[in-house]
Amino acid sequence: MFQNGNKTILVTGCAGFIGSNFVPYFLEKYPEYNIVNLDLLTYAGNLENLKEVENNPRYSFVRGNICNRELVEFIFHGYDIQGVIHFAAESHVDNSIKNPGIFVETNVNGTFTLIDVAQKYWMEKPFLYKETYEGCRFHHISTDEVYGTLSDDPSELFTEKTPYAPNSPYSASKASSDMIVRSYKETYGLNTVITNCSNNYGPKQHDEKLIPTIIRKCLKNEPIPIYGDGKNIRDWLYVLDHCKGIDLAYHKGKSGETYNIGGRNERTNIYIATTICEILDRKYPKKDGKSYKELITYVSDRPGHDRRYAIDATKIEKELGWRADESFESGIVKTVEWYVNKYLNE
């Protein structure tokens, strides 16, 4: 349906947080690509996140479900898809505890539908056409949560060889989808790559997530809810650094490999909250002179709350030359400023 002769790739879930940061970056960097965005626009997807590319002639949006095989087949044939970058997923742990079924449906069955259609479209062509589809790649975006939890020992990190031990319905559904992708490489020889990332932060994240919630609660002068003792640790990765890692893995990663992408920025949840409060205290002080820190409120911990995640990104650093450009201290300032501008203009 594009008339420019470019290679067209299917990117799922572009209206979500990471996808909506990835698409503008990718279109600007690679004028030789077209992108088809397949997104159901559930509560976490918002086309406002893609305003900057909606009129780009190399971008096309299709609203639909990745579980809809007929639609996925139509897209592959209609656009002659020659690559997939698969972001689309249900991703909120709390929601997976309340309603695990939709996580299995989207993350497991949806991934199966996509990769099965890709395998048949790229690998079951008549002999004369097979050369056209050599090198077509299925890139699956996953999470460090599939590995379970770590101790407080800072030397203990998730590597690509860490056994899977998911502890929530969300992480179990992502682990299952990872295994499906792996099986299509091992069974059919499909050109696949998997990336498992640590916690992303930055512009366009859904309001329900930790960092946007802290900023929003501060600006509304409402209690900031922190689970348990606030000492759960996550490795934080600025979203644009993640996009650059995906780019490298998609183009240069070895077929069948997994690459962990992490920011080497381990921080406790309470550190995140107090840091944001301190930034707001400096830049947008409260009229009463009090600190936003007084809004921090501890609430009951959620079931199956993993204590610590931390990624060893050595493999992608050494093999593909990836490096995170943002430290947490630089990235969080940019993030706070973006959300303050958003919330104050709503």
C-alpha positions in Angstrom: 0.0 0.0 0.0 3.1 2.2 0.2 4.2 3.4 -3.2 7.8 4.3 -2.4 9.6 1.0 -2.9 10.9 0.9 0.7 11.0 -2.1 2.9 8.0 -2.2 5.2 8.1 -3.5 8.7 5.2 -4.2 11.1 5.6 -2.6 14.5 2.9 -3.7 17.0 1.8 -1.6 19.9 3.2 1.7 18.7 0.6 3.8 20.6 2.0 2.6 23.9 4.9 4.0 25.9 8.0 2.4 24.3 6.5 2.0 20.9 5.5 5.6 20.6 9.0 6.7 21.4 10.5 4.1 19.1 8.6 5.0 15.9 9.6 8.7 15.6 13.2 7.7 16.3 13.2 4.9 13.8 11.4 6.8 11.0 13.8 9.7 11.3 16.9 7.5 11.4 15.9 5.2 8.5 14.3 6.9 5.5 14.5 3.5 3.7 11.8 2.0 5.9 8.0 2.2 6.1 6.2 1.3 9.3 2.8 -0.2 9.8 1.5 0.3 13.3 -0.9 -2.4 14.5 -2.5 -1.4 17.8 -5.8 -2.2 19.4 -5.8 1.1 21.4 -6.6 -0.3 24.7 -6.5 2.0 27.7 -2.7 2.1 27.6 -2.6 3.1 23.9 -3.1 6.7 22.8 -2.6 8.0 19.2 -1.8 11.4 20.7 1.6 9.9 21.5 2.2 9.6 17.7 1.0 13.1 16.6 4.5 13.8 15.3 4.3 11.0 12.7 0.6 10.7 11.8 1.1 12.6 8.5 4.4 10.9 7.6 3.9 9.2 4.2 6.1 6.3 5.5 3.8 5.5 8.4 0.4 3.8 8.4 -1.8 3.0 11.4 -4.1 -0.1 11.5 -6.4 -0.5 14.5 -6.8 -4.1 15.5 -6.0 -7.0 17.7 -2.8 -9.0 17.3 -4.8 -12.1 18.1 -6.9 -11.6 14.9 -5.2 -13.9 12.5 -7.2 -12.8 9.5 -6.2 -9.2 10.1 -2.6 -10.1 10.6 -2.5 -12.1 7.4 -4.2 -9.2 5.6 -1.5 -6.8 6.8 1.4 -9.2 5.8 0.0 -9.7 2.3 -1.3 -6.2 1.8 1.9 -4.4 2.9 4.4 -7.1 2.0 5.8 -7.1 5.6 9.5 -7.9 5.7 10.2 -7.5 9.4 8.4 -7.4 12.7 9.2 -5.5 15.9 6.7 -6.7 18.5 5.9 -4.3 21.4 2.2 -5.0 21.9 1.5 -6.5 25.3 -0.6 -6.2 28.4 2.1 -5.0 30.8 0.8 -3.8 34.2 1.5 -6.3 37.0 -1.4 -5.1 39.2 -3.8 -5.6 36.4 -2.5 -9.1 35.7 -3.2 -10.0 39.3 -6.8 -8.8 39.0 -7.4 -10.2 35.5 -4.8 -12.7 34.3 -6.8 -14.0 31.4 -6.3 -11.0 29.1 -2.6 -11.2 29.7 -2.5 -14.8 28.5 -4.7 -14.0 25.5 -2.7 -10.9 24.3 0.8 -11.8 25.3 0.8 -15.5 24.6 -1.8 -16.1 21.9 -1.2 -12.7 20.3 2.6 -13.4 20.0 1.8 -16.9 18.6 -0.5 -15.5 16.0 2.1 -12.9 14.8 5.0 -15.2 14.6 3.1 -18.0 13.0 1.8 -15.7 10.3 5.4 -14.3 9.8 6.9 -17.8 9.6 4.4 -18.9 6.9 4.6 -15.7 4.9 8.4 -15.5 4.9 9.4 -19.2 4.8 6.8 -20.9 2.8 7.1 -18.9 -0.4 7.7 -20.5 -3.8 11.3 -21.1 -4.5 11.6 -18.1 -6.9 10.5 -15.7 -4.2 12.3 -17.0 -1.2 15.4 -14.9 -1.8 13.3 -11.7 -1.3 12.4 -12.7 2.2 15.9 -13.9 3.4 16.9 -11.8 6.4 13.3 -10.9 7.4 13.4 -10.8 11.2 11.0 -11.2 14.0 12.1 -9.1 17.0 10.2 -9.8 20.3 10.4 -7.2 23.0 10.3 -8.7 26.5 11.1 -7.9 30.1 13.5 -8.7 32.9 10.6 -9.8 35.0 10.7 -13.2 33.4 13.8 -14.0 35.5 11.9 -13.6 38.8 13.7 -11.8 41.6 17.2 -11.2 42.9 18.7 -11.0 46.4 20.1 -7.7 47.7 23.6 -8.8 46.8 24.7 -6.2 44.2 26.9 -8.7 42.5 23.9 -10.8 41.5 22.5 -9.7 38.1 20.2 -11.1 35.5 22.1 -12.4 32.5 20.9 -14.0 29.3 21.6 -17.4 30.9 19.5 -16.7 34.0 16.8 -19.4 34.3 13.2 -18.1 34.0 11.3 -17.9 37.2 8.3 -15.5 36.7 6.3 -14.6 39.8 3.3 -12.8 38.4 0.7 -13.6 35.7 2.2 -10.7 33.7 5.8 -12.1 33.8 4.6 -15.6 33.3 2.7 -14.5 30.1 5.9 -12.8 28.9 8.0 -15.8 29.7 5.6 -17.9 27.7 5.8 -15.6 24.7 9.6 -15.7 24.8 9.5 -19.5 24.7 7.2 -19.4 21.7 9.6 -17.1 19.8 12.5 -19.3 20.8 10.7 -22.4 19.5 10.1 -20.8 16.1 13.8 -20.3 15.7 14.7 -23.8 16.9 11.9 -25.6 15.0 11.5 -23.7 11.8 14.7 -21.7 11.5 12.9 -18.4 11.7 15.2 -15.4 12.0 14.3 -14.2 15.5 15.8 -12.0 18.2 14.6 -11.3 21.8 15.4 -8.3 24.0 14.6 -8.3 27.7 14.7 -4.8 29.2 14.7 -3.3 32.7 12.2 -0.7 33.9 11.7 2.0 31.3 11.0 5.6 32.2 10.6 8.8 30.2 8.0 10.7 28.1 4.7 9.2 27.1 4.4 6.5 29.8 0.9 5.7 31.0 -0.3 7.6 34.0 -0.7 4.5 36.1 3.0 3.7 36.2 5.2 4.6 39.2 7.1 7.7 38.0 4.1 9.5 36.3 2.0 8.6 39.4 4.5 10.3 41.7 4.7 13.4 39.6 0.9 13.6 39.2 0.2 13.1 42.9 2.7 15.8 43.8 1.1 18.4 41.5 -2.4 17.5 42.8 -1.1 17.6 46.4 -2.4 14.0 47.0 -0.8 11.1 48.9 1.9 9.3 47.0 1.4 5.6 47.4 4.5 3.5 47.9 4.2 -0.3 48.3 5.5 -2.0 51.4 8.7 -0.5 52.8 9.6 1.2 49.5 12.9 -0.7 49.3 12.1 -2.8 46.2 14.8 -2.2 43.7 14.5 -1.7 39.9 17.1 -1.0 37.3 15.9 2.1 35.4 16.4 2.6 31.7 15.6 5.8 29.8 13.2 5.0 27.1 15.2 6.5 24.2 18.3 4.5 25.3 16.1 1.4 25.1 14.9 2.4 21.6 18.6 2.6 20.5 19.2 -0.9 21.9 16.3 -2.3 20.1 17.5 -0.7 16.9 20.9 -2.4 17.3 19.5 -5.8 18.2 17.1 -5.7 15.2 19.8 -4.8 12.7 23.0 -6.3 14.1 21.9 -9.0 16.6 22.7 -12.6 15.9 19.7 -14.7 14.9 18.3 -16.7 17.7 20.0 -14.7 20.4 18.6 -12.8 23.4 20.0 -9.5 24.5 19.4 -7.9 27.9 19.1 -4.1 27.9 19.5 -2.4 31.2 20.6 1.1 32.4 22.8 0.1 35.3 20.7 2.4 37.4 19.5 0.4 40.4 17.3 2.5 42.6 14.8 1.8 45.3 11.2 2.9 44.9 11.5 5.2 47.8 14.6 6.8 46.3 12.6 7.4 43.1 9.9 9.1 45.0 12.2 11.3 47.1 14.3 12.3 44.1 11.2 13.4 42.2 10.0 15.3 45.2 13.3 17.1 45.5 13.3 18.1 41.8 9.8 19.5 42.2 10.8 21.2 45.4 13.5 23.1 43.5 11.6 23.8 40.2 8.0 24.0 41.3 7.9 24.7 45.0 4.7 24.4 46.9 3.1 27.7 48.0 3.0 26.7 51.6 6.8 26.1 51.6 6.5 22.4 52.5 8.3 19.6 50.7 6.4 17.2 48.4 8.1 14.5 50.4 5.4 14.9 53.1 2.9 13.4 50.6 4.7 10.0 50.6 2.5 7.3 52.1 3.3 3.6 52.5 0.6 1.2 51.5 0.2 -2.6 51.7 2.6 -4.5 49.4 1.1 -6.2 46.4 1.1 -10.0 46.1 4.2 -11.5 44.5 6.1 -8.2 44.5 9.6 -9.1 43.4 12.3 -7.6 45.6 14.9 -6.6 43.1 15.6 -6.6 39.4 19.0 -5.8 37.9 20.3 -6.5 34.4 23.8 -7.3 33.3 24.0 -5.5 29.9 27.5 -6.7 29.1 26.5 -8.8 26.1 24.8 -6.1 24.1 27.5 -3.6 25.1 30.3 -5.9 24.0 28.7 -7.5 20.9 26.7 -4.7 19.5 28.4 -1.6 21.0 25.3 -0.3 22.9 25.7 2.2 25.7 23.0 4.0 27.7 23.4 7.8 27.1 21.4 8.9 30.1 22.2 8.4 33.8 19.3 8.2 36.1 20.1 11.7 37.4 20.0 13.2 33.9 17.0 11.2 32.6 14.8 11.8 35.6 15.1 15.6 35.3 14.0 15.4 31.6 11.2 13.1 32.6 9.8 15.3 35.4 9.9 18.4 33.1 8.0 16.5 30.4 5.2 15.3 32.8 4.9 18.7 34.5 4.4 20.3 31.2 1.8 17.7 30.3 -0.2 17.8 33.6 -0.1 21.6 33.9 -1.6 22.0 30.4 -4.4 19.4 30.7 
